[in-house]
Amino acid sequence: MSQTPTLTAYFGPNTAITAALNQYLARATRTIRVAMYQLTDQSLAQRLLSAHQRGVRVTLLLDHFHGLDATSQAAPLAHQGLTIYLDHRHKAFHHKWAVIDESVIICGSMNWTDNARTHHAEVVLIIKEAPQLAAQFIAEFDAHVAHSQQVQGPQGGA
């Protein structure tokens, strides 16, 4: 029996966005795929690292320009063993979404930056129990990974 997807919208700035993101990242048990233009938020980076440390396979796909700028969390996370790719094919890799455990999709207008989370008018939509829709997002993720460059962590691999 298939479940009906549930959708919840969050409008920011609002601490409910932070709470929801933290909740879903903390609940991940198998995989987290993040496709993001900018990832500078240290608290969200720490949640991703915590998931990695408890055995969740965390893969990030970021914009090539913003992926390694001075405030990006990509290099520190790569050095902790997370798998990170930079999309160089497009002028801007402007996606802003994540798929957790192949069934939860987090998407919207918000980059994972402290400014976006705390100061910007943003929308975040969380779609649960949607494995077929999640599969579409995962296929898009995989297509971009195929032409992206992996960020090297310690020992020459991430």
C-alpha positions as CSV (number, residue, x, y, z in Angstrom):
1,M,0.0,0.0,0.0
2,S,1.5,3.3,-1.0
3,Q,1.4,6.2,1.3
4,T,0.1,9.6,0.3
5,P,2.9,12.2,0.3
6,T,2.6,15.0,2.9
7,L,3.8,18.5,2.2
8,T,4.7,21.2,4.7
9,A,5.7,24.7,3.7
10,Y,7.9,27.0,5.9
11,F,8.3,30.7,5.2
12,G,11.3,32.6,6.5
13,P,13.0,34.0,8.1
14,N,11.6,31.7,10.8
15,T,13.2,29.5,13.4
16,A,10.8,26.8,12.3
17,I,12.9,26.3,9.1
18,T,16.0,25.7,11.2
19,A,14.1,23.3,13.5
20,A,12.7,21.3,10.5
21,L,16.0,21.1,8.7
22,N,17.8,19.9,11.9
23,Q,15.0,17.4,12.6
24,Y,15.2,15.8,9.2
25,L,19.0,15.7,9.0
26,A,19.1,14.2,12.5
27,R,16.6,11.5,11.5
28,A,18.5,10.4,8.4
29,T,19.5,6.7,8.6
30,R,20.8,5.9,5.1
31,T,21.5,8.8,2.7
32,I,21.5,12.5,2.5
33,R,22.0,14.1,-1.0
34,V,22.3,17.9,-1.0
35,A,22.2,19.9,-4.2
36,M,22.9,23.5,-3.2
37,Y,24.2,26.8,-4.7
38,Q,25.7,27.9,-1.5
39,L,26.5,26.1,1.8
40,T,28.0,28.4,4.3
41,D,25.8,27.7,7.4
42,Q,28.1,26.1,10.0
43,S,25.2,24.7,12.0
44,L,23.8,22.8,9.0
45,A,27.3,21.7,8.1
46,Q,27.7,20.3,11.6
47,R,24.4,18.4,11.2
48,L,25.7,16.9,7.9
49,L,28.9,16.0,9.6
50,S,27.1,14.4,12.5
51,A,25.0,12.3,10.0
52,H,28.2,11.2,8.3
53,Q,29.7,10.2,11.6
54,R,26.8,8.0,12.5
55,G,27.1,6.1,9.2
56,V,24.8,8.1,6.9
57,R,26.1,8.4,3.3
58,V,26.2,12.2,2.8
59,T,26.9,13.6,-0.7
60,L,27.0,17.2,-1.5
61,L,26.7,18.8,-5.0
62,L,27.6,22.5,-5.0
63,D,28.1,25.3,-7.4
64,H,31.7,25.5,-8.7
65,F,32.1,29.2,-7.9
66,H,30.6,29.2,-4.4
67,G,31.6,25.7,-3.5
68,L,35.1,26.6,-2.4
69,D,34.9,30.3,-1.6
70,A,36.2,31.5,1.8
71,T,33.0,30.9,3.7
72,S,31.9,27.7,2.1
73,Q,31.7,24.6,4.3
74,A,32.7,22.3,1.4
75,A,36.4,22.0,2.0
76,P,36.1,21.4,5.8
77,L,33.4,18.8,5.2
78,A,35.5,17.1,2.5
79,H,38.4,16.9,5.0
80,Q,36.1,15.1,7.4
81,G,35.4,12.5,4.7
82,L,32.1,13.7,3.2
83,T,31.7,13.2,-0.6
84,I,31.5,16.6,-2.3
85,Y,31.2,17.5,-5.9
86,L,31.4,20.9,-7.7
87,D,29.4,21.4,-10.8
88,H,31.6,23.2,-13.4
89,R,29.4,22.6,-16.4
90,H,26.9,25.4,-15.8
91,K,27.4,29.1,-15.3
92,A,25.5,28.7,-12.1
93,F,24.4,25.5,-10.3
94,H,21.4,27.1,-8.7
95,H,19.6,24.1,-7.2
96,K,18.5,24.4,-3.6
97,W,17.3,21.0,-2.4
98,A,18.1,17.8,-0.5
99,V,16.8,14.2,-0.5
100,I,17.0,12.2,2.7
101,D,16.7,8.4,2.8
102,E,15.2,8.3,-0.7
103,S,11.8,9.5,0.5
104,V,12.0,13.0,2.0
105,I,12.6,16.0,-0.2
106,I,13.5,19.5,1.1
107,C,13.4,22.2,-1.6
108,G,12.7,25.8,-2.1
109,S,14.4,29.1,-2.5
110,M,16.8,29.0,0.4
111,N,20.5,28.5,0.2
112,W,21.9,26.8,3.2
113,T,23.5,30.0,4.5
114,D,23.2,31.7,7.9
115,N,21.9,34.9,6.2
116,A,19.2,33.0,4.2
117,R,18.1,31.0,7.2
118,T,18.0,34.0,9.6
119,H,17.3,37.1,7.5
120,H,15.9,36.4,4.1
121,A,12.3,36.0,2.9
122,E,12.5,32.3,1.8
123,V,10.3,29.3,1.3
124,V,11.2,25.7,2.2
125,L,8.9,22.9,1.2
126,I,9.3,19.5,2.8
127,I,7.7,16.6,1.0
128,K,7.5,13.3,2.9
129,E,6.7,9.8,1.9
130,A,7.3,10.6,-1.8
131,P,9.8,7.9,-3.0
132,Q,8.8,8.3,-6.7
133,L,9.3,12.0,-6.7
134,A,12.5,11.5,-4.7
135,A,13.7,9.2,-7.4
136,Q,13.4,12.0,-10.0
137,F,15.5,14.3,-7.8
138,I,18.1,11.6,-7.3
139,A,18.3,11.0,-11.1
140,E,18.9,14.7,-11.5
141,F,21.5,14.6,-8.8
142,D,23.3,11.7,-10.3
143,A,23.3,13.3,-13.8
144,H,25.1,16.4,-12.4
145,V,27.5,14.3,-10.3
146,A,28.5,12.5,-13.6
147,H,29.9,15.7,-15.0
148,S,31.1,17.3,-11.8
149,Q,34.5,17.4,-10.1
150,Q,35.0,15.8,-6.7
151,V,36.5,17.9,-3.9
152,Q,39.5,16.0,-2.6
153,G,39.7,15.3,1.1
154,P,42.6,13.9,3.1
155,Q,44.5,11.0,1.6
156,G,43.6,12.3,-1.9
157,G,39.9,11.2,-1.8
158,A,36.7,12.3,-0.2
